[in-house]
Amino acid sequence: MVTEHEAMGRAIALAARGLGTTSPNPVVGCLLLDPAGEVVGEGFHVYAGGPHAEIVALAQAGKRARGGTAIVTLEPCNHTGQTGPCAQALIAAGIRRVVIAVDDPTPVAAGGAATLRAAGVEVETGVRRQEAEAGNIAWLTAVRRSRPFVTWKYAATLDGRSAAADGTSMWITSEPARADVHRLRATVDAIVVGVGTVLADDPQLTVRYVRDGSLAIKQPLRVVVDSSGRTPEKAKVRDAAAETWIATAAAVGAGPDGHVDLNALLAELYRRGIRAVLLEGGPTLGGAFLAAGLVDRVVGYVAPKLLGAGQPSLVGAGITTIAEAIELDLTDIAQIGADLRFTATLRPKPADRPAHHPRPE
């Protein structure tokens, strides 16, 4: 027998297994308890168009679900899309009680809780809400803002250098840290770099070195921010390993300076079903996204090395004085091989902070 609180923890862990494969849908986990509190079914949403977490759990439980409790990380959907409404499926299965962590913020899918209550099902919401929100933060942020959740990832030495004075940067971090980056890539829908990074490093920008026997790896969309179309025809990002979009100013729209409009770029990615973006561009692109207020999370890999000179890890973030510093809240610090990985969210900017929006190449 498990408590509802414990069951929600398991549902949150199940939901995380769908990261990187469910967009434009959310990650969702579900546990079903029989009337005695025993787990009789569990499931998670694996891919867009596939069965939802509740449907997977109900199929596993069968008749044992009748009279039981459904523990679900997100409000059961109330509409018919590529699959039927989960709220109705729970009612039809004879579920007596539904425990929900987070309300669905989308108008088309919301209302499941009300439908359940109208059918006489007992509903409780907000159980372990903060943890469930954190696990689904990319999708929730995206649908609330109508733009993808953006994580800026960078690697630097202890003195903040991303390359040496001669331009060399392979490798700043250790092999375990580089493998960790691939695991991070596997959780997003798109990887974004600037054309400067393509010209300097010729990266492939695919997910490699990830071992997951349960699911095939879905390669993220590769996006090159390339205002004037300078990406070479033989660049690795143009190979067949993954889909690529060369985002030019002509295709996306240009800002006053003629460079790609970053807000328009994210709007187009959202329209294409992209909900989570990993920004891996160089210091100029990172600075442009930060200056525009378009970064939601920062993941920094810091190597125990000193260079003393060379390219800084961040350029042009629109900061001219210490009072304008972008403040972060650290959410995790971990040692990965010889390196440290810092994960942080951005604190909201003061409303009166002066706007300054430099653009990447």
DRENVOTOR-532589 format. One line per 2 residues: their letters; for each residue z, x, y of C-alpha. Coordinates in steps of 0.1 Angstrom, whole numbers. Each point is the difference from the previous one (the first is absolute). Example, Ala and Ser with C-alpha at 12.3 -4.5 7.8 and 13.67 -1.06 7.14 Angstrom:
<atoms>
AS) 78 123 -45 ~ -7 14 34
</atoms>
This chain:
<atoms>
MV) 0 0 0 ~ -9 13 35
TE) 11 -12 34 ~ -26 -13 25
HE) 7 29 22 ~ -7 25 -28
AM) -31 -20 -10 ~ -14 2 35
GR) 4 38 -1 ~ -21 1 -31
AI) -26 -23 16 ~ -2 24 30
AL) -6 29 -23 ~ -27 -19 -19
AA) -17 -9 33 ~ -3 37 9
RG) -22 6 -30 ~ -28 -19 18
LG) -1 23 30 ~ -36 11 7
TT) -17 -26 -22 ~ 8 -34 14
SP) -15 0 35 ~ -7 -22 18
NP) 28 -17 -19 ~ 37 9 1
VV) 19 18 -27 ~ 23 -25 -18
GC) 24 1 -29 ~ 16 -28 -20
LL) 27 -4 -26 ~ 7 -32 -19
LD) 35 -8 -13 ~ 8 -27 -26
PA) 29 -24 6 ~ 24 26 -15
GE) -11 27 24 ~ -20 20 -25
VV) -34 16 10 ~ -28 -19 -17
GE) -30 11 21 ~ -10 25 26
GF) -32 10 18 ~ -15 15 31
HV) -33 -5 19 ~ -23 27 -13
YA) -33 -5 19 ~ -16 -24 25
GG) -16 -29 -18 ~ 23 5 -30
PH) 29 -22 -11 ~ 30 0 24
AE) 34 13 -10 ~ 14 -35 -7
IV) -30 -9 -23 ~ 4 32 -20
AL) 38 -6 -5 ~ -6 -37 -9
AQ) -25 10 -26 ~ 25 24 -15
AG) 28 -24 0 ~ -18 -31 -13
KR) 23 -29 -7 ~ 31 22 5
AR) -5 -3 37 ~ 8 -38 1
GG) 33 -6 18 ~ 2 36 11
TA) -2 20 32 ~ -29 19 16
IV) 9 31 20 ~ -29 10 22
TL) -4 26 28 ~ -23 -21 21
EP) -2 -38 6 ~ -22 -15 -28
CN) -34 -9 14 ~ -9 -35 9
HT) -38 1 0 ~ -30 4 -23
GQ) -19 32 5 ~ -14 21 -28
TG) 30 -13 -20 ~ 20 -33 1
PC) 32 -6 20 ~ 30 17 -15
AQ) 24 -26 14 ~ -17 -27 -21
AL) 0 22 -31 ~ 37 5 3
IA) 6 -37 3 ~ -23 -8 -30
AG) 20 25 -21 ~ 32 -18 7
IR) 17 27 21 ~ 33 -13 14
RV) 7 27 26 ~ -20 25 20
VI) 15 30 17 ~ -23 16 27
AV) 5 32 19 ~ -26 -3 28
DD) -17 -30 15 ~ -38 2 0
PT) -12 5 36 ~ -36 -11 -6
PV) -8 -36 10 ~ -25 -5 -29
AA) 25 10 -27 ~ 33 -10 15
GG) 18 -33 -8 ~ 8 8 -36
AA) 37 -4 5 ~ -4 -34 17
TL) -22 -11 -29 ~ 26 11 -25
RA) 28 -18 18 ~ -20 -32 2
AG) -4 1 -38 ~ 38 3 -4
VE) 1 37 -7 ~ 30 18 15
VE) -12 29 23 ~ 19 29 15
TG) -17 25 23 ~ 10 33 15
VR) 15 17 -31 ~ -4 37 4
RQ) -24 -7 28 ~ 2 34 17
EA) -8 19 -32 ~ -29 -23 -9
EA) -14 3 35 ~ 1 38 -2
GN) -19 -1 -33 ~ -27 -22 14
IA) 1 13 36 ~ -37 10 2
WL) -13 -35 -9 ~ 27 -18 21
TA) -7 22 31 ~ -38 -4 -4
VR) 0 -38 -2 ~ 25 -3 28
RS) -20 23 23 ~ -36 -6 -13
RP) -5 37 -5 ~ 8 24 -28
FV) 33 17 -4 ~ -6 37 10
TW) 19 29 -15 ~ -7 34 17
KY) 4 28 -25 ~ 0 36 10
AA) 9 34 -15 ~ 15 28 21
TL) 20 32 -1 ~ 36 1 11
DG) -11 9 35 ~ -24 -30 2
RS) -34 18 -7 ~ -27 -18 -21
AA) -22 31 -1 ~ 2 37 7
AD) -15 17 31 ~ -32 8 -20
GT) -3 -36 -10 ~ 10 3 -36
SM) 22 -28 -14 ~ -3 1 -38
WI) 26 -2 -11 ~ 29 -7 23
TS) 20 -21 -25 ~ 7 5 -37
EP) -19 -15 -29 ~ 27 -26 -7
AR) -2 -12 36 ~ -38 -2 -2
AD) 3 -21 -32 ~ 25 -22 18
VH) -26 -6 27 ~ -24 -13 -27
RL) 27 -24 -12 ~ 3 -12 36
RA) -38 -4 2 ~ 1 -22 -31
TV) 22 -26 19 ~ -24 -6 29
DA) -34 -17 5 ~ -16 25 23
IV) 3 37 10 ~ -10 8 36
VG) -10 34 14 ~ -18 12 31
VG) -34 17 -2 ~ 17 33 11
TV) 19 0 -32 ~ -31 -6 -20
LA) -19 29 18 ~ 30 24 -4
DD) 12 -7 -35 ~ -26 -21 -18
PQ) 26 -21 -18 ~ -9 -24 -28
LT) 28 -25 9 ~ 4 -15 -35
VR) 30 -7 -22 ~ 4 27 -26
YV) 29 15 -21 ~ 15 -35 -5
RD) 10 -10 -35 ~ 6 -37 -6
GS) -8 -13 -34 ~ 4 -36 9
LA) -26 -4 27 ~ -33 16 9
IK) 1 16 34 ~ -18 -18 28
QP) -15 25 24 ~ 8 -8 37
LR) -28 -4 25 ~ -8 32 18
VV) -4 -4 37 ~ -12 27 24
VD) 5 -6 37 ~ -32 16 12
SS) -10 -12 35 ~ -34 16 2
GR) -9 2 -37 ~ 5 37 -8
TP) 11 -3 -36 ~ -23 22 -21
EK) -21 -17 -26 ~ 14 24 -27
AK) 36 -5 10 ~ 23 -7 -30
VR) 11 -33 16 ~ -36 -13 -6
DA) 1 6 -38 ~ 2 -28 -26
AA) 37 4 -8 ~ 10 -28 24
ET) -14 -23 27 ~ -4 16 34
WI) -4 -15 35 ~ -11 23 28
AT) 15 -18 30 ~ -21 8 31
AA) 4 -12 35 ~ -33 -19 -3
AV) 12 -19 -30 ~ 36 -6 9
GA) 0 -1 37 ~ 9 26 26
GP) 29 4 24 ~ -5 10 37
DG) -4 36 -11 ~ -28 -7 -25
HV) 21 8 -31 ~ 7 -25 -28
DL) 23 -28 11 ~ 30 3 -24
NA) 11 -36 5 ~ -35 -12 -9
LL) 0 24 -30 ~ 32 -15 -14
AE) -12 -36 7 ~ -32 7 -20
LY) 20 15 -29 ~ 22 -30 0
RR) -31 -23 -2 ~ -11 21 -30
GI) 33 -8 -18 ~ 17 33 7
RA) 37 -5 4 ~ 14 36 -3
VL) -15 31 16 ~ 10 36 -5
LE) -9 21 30 ~ -7 35 -11
GG) -21 12 29 ~ 8 31 20
PT) 24 3 29 ~ -24 -16 26
LG) -6 -31 -20 ~ 37 -3 -8
GA) 8 3 37 ~ -25 -26 9
FL) 14 -26 -24 ~ 36 8 11
AA) -10 -3 37 ~ -16 -33 -7
GL) 31 -13 -17 ~ -18 -5 -33
VD) 22 20 -24 ~ 27 -18 -20
RV) 13 27 -22 ~ 0 38 -1
VG) 1 21 -32 ~ 3 37 7
YV) -1 29 -25 ~ 17 30 15
AP) -4 34 -18 ~ 27 28 3
KL) -25 23 18 ~ -4 13 35
LG) -33 8 17 ~ 10 6 36
AG) -34 -9 12 ~ -29 -23 -10
QP) -9 -37 2 ~ 29 -23 7
SL) 5 -30 -23 ~ -4 -25 29
VG) -21 0 31 ~ -5 -25 28
AG) 25 -27 -8 ~ 3 -9 37
IT) 34 16 5 ~ 6 21 31
TI) 38 0 2 ~ 29 -1 -23
AE) 9 -35 11 ~ -33 -12 -15
AI) 6 15 -34 ~ -9 -23 -29
EL) 32 -7 -18 ~ 2 -4 -38
DL) 25 -14 -24 ~ 1 21 -32
TD) 0 -22 -31 ~ -3 27 -26
IA) 3 38 -4 ~ -10 15 -34
QI) -7 35 -13 ~ -34 2 -16
GA) -5 34 -17 ~ 9 25 27
DL) -7 -24 28 ~ 18 -28 18
RF) -16 -35 4 ~ 12 -20 29
TA) -7 -37 2 ~ 7 -19 32
TL) -9 -31 19 ~ -7 -2 37
RP) 25 -16 24 ~ -16 -25 24
KP) -11 15 32 ~ 17 -11 32
AD) -21 -27 17 ~ -3 21 32
RP) -13 32 -17 ~ -32 11 17
AH) -31 -6 -21 ~ -22 31 -7
HP) -27 -2 -27 ~ -19 32 -7
RP) -27 -4 -26 ~ -11 21 -30
E) -34 15 -6
</atoms>
